Amino acid sequence: MHEITLCQRALEIVEQQAASSGASRVTAVWLKVGAFSCVEPAALEFCYELVCRGTLAEGSTLHIEEQQAECWCPSCQQYVHLLSSHVRRCPQCQSNELRIVVDDGLQIQRIEVE
């Protein structure tokens, strides 16, 4: 489960940002997860709660936005968007030769502090 490692790293960044702004507590974190990042949102939520115990972010709310992946279809010469890595067929022509152009993995979008 690589979600725990991702959460640990995200928490390091969140705590650094909170400390640099003089915050006493993190109340919410917004993450964007790419469709092909192999990150399961439910596992991410579970791991986030675990790694936040005893930190400035304990009890904070995690908001997860799932981002579509942008792909190029060489068969129909179009850019298409996919929300799941489980379906890798072009929605226009059903080709299975899509090339991933943009899938930003995991990003911290916003941090809310007190």
HELIX and SHEET records of a PDB file:
HELIX    1   1 GLU A    3  SER A   20  1                                  18    
HELIX    2   2 PRO A   41  CYS A   52  1                                  12    
SHEET    1   A 3 THR A  61  GLN A  67  0                                        
SHEET    2   A 3 VAL A  26  GLY A  34  1                                        
SHEET    3   A 3 LEU A 106  VAL A 113 -1                                        
SHEET    1   B 3 GLN A  78  LEU A  82  0                                        
SHEET    2   B 3 ALA A  69  CYS A  73 -1                                        
SHEET    3   B 3 ARG A  99  VAL A 102 -1                                        
END                                                                             
